[in-house]
Amino acid sequence: MFYLLNAFLQSIPAISTNSPLASLIPVVFMMIVGMCKEFAVEYKRFKDDSRVNSMKTDRMEPIAQLIRKNTTSSALTRQESTPKKVNTNGVSNFKQVSVADIKVGDILELHDDEQIPADCIILACDNTKGEVFVHTAALDGERNLKPKLAPKMVLENYSRIFCSEPSWDLNVQSTVPVKDLYRFRGKLTMEPTSHMPQDKGADNETKSAMLDVNQFLHRGAFIKNSGKVLALVIHTGTDTKLIMNLGQYNYKVSSAE
């Protein structure tokens, strides 16, 4: 701003002491330097985004579909046009896709040391107790592994949900995305499908369980010592807690001068 004001004043013959060209050169130089700096920053950001978006992850096929989403809650369900039996080896039913292709409602298979590509909730894991451990140092600086728990309701009915003729559909409702890393509320509902036997006394009632941060997997965290983890994507892109907290810094200020 100083150089621009100086160039304007030097262009007035009555008060000018130097050639206007001599004053414009610093202005042009500063503008070029600023543009080069901004270009370098934007290019680096572009390269970083491209690298992240090109990362691969395993997605269950066919893709789980989003059926309802509004300003207060979102509901997800697993709807399959051609259901297939889930292979525990994670080969025949999972397809490698880019992170950029992940959508809300997708079911992902995550592995040890893999970075979580989106905000998810745990559905199942290799651990019979349903325990999943995550490393969140990139988010909150804590180096200790945090334990997470898969919903017991899903673990007990896994073979009836993920099979050739599933007898249960999963539906997830959650609050709108918030940037608080430790705040999440949702509800998981299991609804009987047309394949559910209607015999008298059969266990065919709708079941539900509340979800909180103990079932929540943050984007940017890493799976550790957990084997394979089945997770449902609930937030992507700018709705994830990682992106919502970028550039937010809390500075400590003394109350006494």
SVG drawing of the C-alpha trace seen along z (x, -y; Angstrom):
<svg xmlns="http://www.w3.org/2000/svg" viewBox="-47 -22 61 91">
<polyline fill="none" stroke="black" stroke-width="0.4" points="0.0,0.0 2.9,-2.3 4.5,-1.8 1.2,-2.3 0.5,-5.6 4.1,-6.8 3.7,-6.0 0.4,-8.0 2.0,-11.0 5.0,-10.9 2.7,-11.0 1.6,-14.5 4.1,-16.9 3.5,-19.7 4.8,-17.6 6.8,-14.9 10.5,-14.7 11.3,-11.6 10.3,-10.0 7.0,-8.2 8.7,-5.2 11.1,-5.0 8.2,-4.7 6.2,-2.2 9.1,0.3 8.9,1.2 5.1,1.5 5.3,3.9 8.1,5.9 6.1,6.3 3.0,7.4 5.0,10.0 6.5,11.4 3.1,11.6 1.6,13.3 4.4,15.8 4.0,16.6 0.3,17.1 0.8,19.3 3.3,21.5 1.0,21.9 -2.0,22.7 0.1,25.2 1.3,27.0 -2.3,27.2 -3.4,28.6 -0.7,31.2 -1.6,32.2 -5.3,32.4 -4.5,34.5 -2.3,36.9 -5.0,37.3 -7.8,37.7 -5.8,40.3 -5.3,42.6 -7.0,45.9 -9.4,47.6 -11.6,50.7 -15.3,50.0 -18.0,52.6 -19.9,53.3 -22.7,52.5 -22.4,49.1 -24.5,48.2 -26.8,45.4 -27.9,42.2 -31.6,42.0 -32.3,39.0 -30.4,36.0 -31.6,32.6 -30.4,29.8 -31.1,31.5 -30.2,35.2 -29.0,37.6 -30.2,41.1 -28.2,43.8 -29.2,47.3 -27.5,50.2 -29.6,51.0 -28.4,53.6 -29.8,54.3 -27.8,57.5 -26.8,58.7 -23.6,60.7 -22.2,62.7 -19.4,60.9 -16.1,62.6 -14.1,62.4 -10.9,62.1 -12.2,58.8 -11.6,59.7 -14.7,60.5 -17.0,57.9 -14.7,55.0 -13.3,52.8 -10.4,50.4 -11.5,46.8 -10.0,43.4 -10.8,41.3 -12.3,38.7 -15.0,41.3 -16.1,42.0 -19.7,40.9 -21.8,40.7 -23.3,44.2 -20.4,46.1 -19.2,49.1 -15.4,49.3 -13.0,52.0 -10.1,50.5 -6.8,52.2 -4.1,51.7 -1.9,48.6 -4.4,47.3 -5.5,43.6 -9.2,43.2 -10.4,41.3 -13.6,39.9 -15.6,39.6 -17.1,43.0 -18.8,45.2 -17.7,48.7 -19.9,51.5 -17.7,54.6 -14.1,55.7 -11.9,58.8 -11.8,58.5 -14.5,60.6 -15.0,58.0 -15.6,55.3 -12.5,53.2 -10.8,51.0 -7.7,48.9 -7.0,45.6 -4.0,43.2 -5.2,39.6 -1.9,37.7 -2.6,35.8 -5.8,34.4 -5.3,33.7 -1.6,34.4 -2.3,37.4 0.1,40.3 -1.8,42.9 -4.1,45.3 -7.7,44.6 -10.1,47.6 -13.4,47.6 -16.2,50.1 -18.3,51.6 -22.1,51.7 -22.8,55.0 -26.1,55.2 -24.3,55.4 -21.7,57.9 -24.4,60.3 -26.3,60.1 -23.3,59.7 -24.1,62.9 -27.7,61.9 -26.9,58.4 -24.0,59.1 -25.1,62.2 -26.6,63.3 -30.2,62.6 -29.9,60.1 -32.7,60.1 -31.8,56.8 -31.3,53.3 -29.1,50.7 -30.3,47.2 -28.1,44.5 -29.3,41.1 -26.9,38.4 -26.8,34.8 -25.4,32.2 -21.5,32.1 -19.8,30.1 -16.1,29.3 -15.8,30.5 -13.6,33.6 -15.2,35.3 -18.8,34.6 -21.0,37.0 -24.5,38.3 -26.4,40.7 -28.7,43.7 -28.3,47.0 -31.5,48.9 -31.9,52.4 -35.0,52.9 -36.3,56.3 -36.3,56.8 -38.7,58.9 -36.3,61.8 -37.0,61.8 -39.0,64.8 -42.4,63.8 -43.0,66.9 -44.7,66.3 -42.1,65.8 -39.3,64.9 -36.9,62.2 -38.2,59.7 -38.7,56.5 -36.9,53.3 -33.8,52.8 -31.9,49.6 -28.7,48.5 -27.4,45.1 -24.1,44.0 -21.5,41.6 -17.8,40.8 -16.9,44.3 -18.1,45.6 -16.8,42.6 -13.7,42.8 -12.2,39.5 -10.8,38.7 -7.1,38.4 -6.7,40.9 -5.0,44.3 -6.2,47.8 -3.8,49.7 -3.7,53.3 -7.3,54.0 -7.0,56.1 -9.9,55.5 -12.5,52.9 -15.9,52.4 -17.0,48.8 -19.9,46.7 -19.1,43.3 -21.2,40.5 -19.3,37.3 -17.0,36.4 -15.2,33.4 -15.7,30.2 -18.2,31.8 -15.4,33.9 -14.1,32.8 -10.5,32.7 -11.3,30.1 -13.6,28.1 -10.8,27.6 -8.1,26.6 -6.6,23.2 -8.3,22.9 -5.7,22.1 -6.2,21.2 -3.5,18.9 -2.7,18.7 -2.9,15.1 -1.8,14.0 -4.4,12.2 -1.6,10.1 0.6,7.7"/>
</svg>
